[in-house]
Amino acid sequence: MGFKGILRETARWLLPVTVVACSLLALAAAFFGRASSEQSIAAVDGVLDVRAASLEDGVYQVGGSWDFYPGALYGPADFAAGTVGAKAGQDASPSDWACGTYRLRILARPNQYYALCGFSLDYATRVFVNGVQAAEYGRVSETEEGFVPRVGYMTVPLFSGTGGEIELIVQYSNYVHNDGGHIPPFELSTPQNIEEFKAAGDLVSLALSGGLLLLAAYFLLSAAVRNKPSFLCLALCCVLTALRDQNFFVVHLLAPDASWYLAYRALILIVMFMPVCVLLMLKCQYWTASAQGPLWAYLGMAGAAGVLVCLLPTRELVTISTLVYYLSIPYLAYLAFGVARVYLRRKKLDPADVLVLLGFILLLAGLAYEALMTGRSAQVTRYGAAACGMLGFVFLNAAAMSLRGQRQEAELIASRSRSEMLEKMNQLNMDFLHKVAHELKTPLTVISGYAQLTGMQLAAGRIADEAPANLKTIQQEAQRLANMVTRLMEYSYGRKSELSFGPVEVEELLESVGAIAVPMCVKNNNTVQVLPGSGGQVHGNFEMLVQIFINLVVNASKNTRNGRITISAEDGGPQGIVLFRVADTGGGIDPALLPRIFEQGVSGTGGSGLGLTICREAVEAHGGRIWVERTGPGGTTMAFTVLKEAKEQ
């Protein structure tokens, strides 16, 4: 294949993939453009000044530093009375404290309505606005006994009042894991802007996660129908990535009264098994590239980790999940080495290989980012970062499996074609052997008939005048049989000689046929009559013409008893042919068989059904045709034509 051919072949599969990828990117840009069109605003030493910000024109993400009071739960009354402890310094980490209090003073324009939205803190949250409790998720407590975990997406209304100041107090307690209660990114704007922002976020979350679950259902069905583990791996990858989005899993999927301890374990399992499913997918795509022992060891490790996640205290689950990520790295390197070795042996990349590599690179980049940022970035922890990468991964791998399926289907079709060809060749060989056996049987029948006739004459103690002619016929048929065996041997050794065609005397042909036919018809007490021909010559092969007559006489004798078989020849005049007939006085041909009488295997007497097929092929080889001229209770007449010799036409 030349350079242009390679370009055309590459464009043939790359163009649809590019269109799909660009469509996904455009869709993601449209979704995330709505969900992430926000600006940043930072609090300084627990004070957030928004008086100069145009909150009516957009959504602001609140960052910076809040006042943090670790190890205690302070309410509005405590701050009003001045009985709170000292706030923590900038180097204090909420991970060191199972409970604590955050306070933020917002300086805004007077008499303005705002709204604050975002996920609650880990893992029980109570929010106060200007001294009034505005939201609570779970049950906040300074002790583990009174603590009830719950996480949700909250929207808190704010009003600046005449003084233009808003006090925001957030209490948290977390006895689920060791990461304390970090302030997540909150969004601040007008109520209308916040509702639009939430709707855009829900659209992204539901569209991506819902689409992934639909794809999972499709791949699960494909795995059941096609019995391919690669489709099952794709289905698992889609499910895990969809549930990795906490907004989808927690807010839209879980029941309000669901146990957060169970939900947290489920989330840990989801995060932990994502790299396992991805590596299993890589293994399925290149199953023979690596040994199976390391796979079972890796899956055993992942299964043991899953059991530990279900049994150990929740504080230890992050450690187990992180350990699985670290242990996945050596197995990834092992698989990558095996795949690279396959590519080096091939010395080329198939289109399917390119798609698989692009999909894995895209997804592994997202998973690596999640592994690094989970626990550090609340945005990654809540929403994940691999949904779009998973979509690309799924589509690229599905396209690769489709290409490989098409290639396997083409190979299967080619294999079936070869099998069918071999079957046809075998059938042709069987047909050839049947025909050869049929042709070999005819001269043997003639020889046997004349030998029996001569033997009966000798047994009777008399030798008829036709005995020398009988012996001559036996000799001729023996010679014809020897010639047929010689041609068969030449054919079997690949040295098949061409049949020679030349002038054949009609009178001589009829005389020979009559001499051969007489003893063949003795068995059914039939007589043979050869009508005088018009003389002349035909263009053909003497032995093939004799074979045609013998087959027709044999069939006529089988269907006639105590009757007469007549052989004749007639000049076709200006048509340049000679018309031959073999007529009998038998019972005729079954009308149901008549339309198919010359087809192979069709016989009214239970024979092989080859005689008339051989006659048809031999007549057509002489440029003539054969047909049933008459049939019925009074007998059957078979007719065929042979071209005259050129000099007589």
C-alpha positions, 0 to 999 in steps of 0.5 A: 500500500502506497503513501496515499493508500495509507492516508486514505485508510487512516482517514477512514477510521480517524475521521469518525473518531475525530467527529465524535471526540469534537462533539463530546468536547463541544458538549462538555464545553457547553455544560461546564461553561454554564457550571463554571462561569464564576469569579473568585473572591477571597476572605481575609482574616475571617472578613469577606468584603463584597461591597465593591463586587457586582454579585448581580452580574455573576457567581463568586467562589468564596476562598481565602481564610475563615476564622477557625476555632478548633475542638469546640462548637461555638454558637452565635450566643458565644460570639456575642458574649465573647466567651469563645476561645482563641482562634487558630493560627494560619498553620492550623489544620482542620485535619487535626480536629474532629470538630470545630467552628468556622466564622466569616463576617461578610461586608455587603451593601445594606438591605441586599438579599444573597444566597450561599451554596455548596456542599456541607462540611465533613460529616455533620454541619450546622450553619447559623446566619445572623444568629439564626440556624439556617441549615443542618446536616446530620447531628453536630456533636463534640463527642462521637456518641452524639455524632450523626454523619450526613453530607448534602448540598445546601443553599443558605439565604443571606440578608445584609440588613440595614448595617450591611453586615452578615455573620456566618457561623459553620459548626462541623464534627467528623468522626468518620475519617481523619481529615477533619472538616475543611471548608469547601468552595462556596458560591455566593451571588444573588438567589436567582444567580445561585439557582441558575448556577445550581441548575447548570451544575445539576445538568452537568452531573445528571447528563454525564452520570446518567449518560454513563449509566445508560452506556453501562446498561448497553455494555452490560447487555453487550457482554451478556449477548456477545460473551466478551469480558471487555464489555463487562469491564466497560460497563463497570468503568461507566458505573463507577465513574457515574457514582464517583460524582457525589452530587449525583450519588449523594444528592440525586441517588441516595435516599434522604434517610440512607446511612452515611456510614454505608454510603461512605464505604460505598464511595471508598469502594467506588474510588478504590475499584476504578483503577482496578477496572481500568487495568482489567480493561487493558488486560482484556484488550491485550489478553495474551500480552501478559501472563494470567498469574499476576492478574489473579494476584492483583485481583486477589489483592483488590478483593481483599482490600474490598473486604477490609473496606467493609469490615474495618473502621471508617477511619482506616478506609482512606489508607486502604484505598490509597494502598490499592492505588499504589499497588496498582502502579506495578501491575500497570507497569507490567501490563504496559511492558507486555503491550509494548512488547506486542507492538515491538513484535508487530512493528506497527500500530493498528487503528484499534491500538491507537484508539485504545492507547488514546483512551487509556492515556485520557482516562489515566490522566484523569484518574491520576489527577483524582488520586493526587487531589482527592482529599486536597481539593473538595471540588475533586472529592465531591464531583470527581475529575474523570467523567469526561475522560471516562466518556472519551475512554469508553467511546475510543475503546468501544470504537477499537472493539468495533474495529476488531470485531469487524476484522474478526468478522471479515476473517470469519467470512473469509474462513467460511468462504474457504470452508465452503470452497473446500466443501465444493471442491470435495463435492466436485471430487465426489461427483467426479469419482461417481462419474468415473465409476459410472463410466468405468462400469459401462464397458465392464457391463458390456464385457460382462454381457458378451462374456456371459453370452459367449460362455452360455454358447460354449456351455451349450456345446455350440459356437455361433457365427457371431462369436468372433464379433462378440470377442472383438467387442469384448476386446474393444471395450477392454481397450476403451476401459484401459484408455479411460483408466489411463486418462484417469491416472493422467488426471490424478497426476496433474497431466490431464490430456485434452480430449481430441475431436475430429470426424466421426463416421455416423454409420460406424458409430451406430454399428458400434453402439448396436453391437454394444447395446445388444447384450446389455438388453438381454437381461430384460429380454429387450431387442435392439434395432439400429435404423440405417443412418443417412451417412456422413460425419459428425465432429466429435469424440468417438468414445464420448459419443459411444458413452452417450448412447450407452447411458441412454440405452442402459436407461431405456433397458431399465424401464423396458421389459420384453420390448424394443429399443431403437437407435437412429440418426437423421440429417439435420439439413441446413442446420449443420447438425445430425439428430440422434434418437434412442427410443424405447417401448417402456412405461415412460418417465414420471411427469414429476421428474421430467423437468429435472431429469438432467439434474445430478442425483435425479433418478426414477429407478433409485440409481445414482442419477448421473447417467443423464447428467453425463450425457448432457455434459458430453452433448454440450461439449459437442456443441449440441443439446439433449432433450426428451422428445416424447414420453408416456405409456407408449415409451420414451424417445431421447434425442440429442444433436451433434454438429456435422464435420466442418467440410460437410456443412 
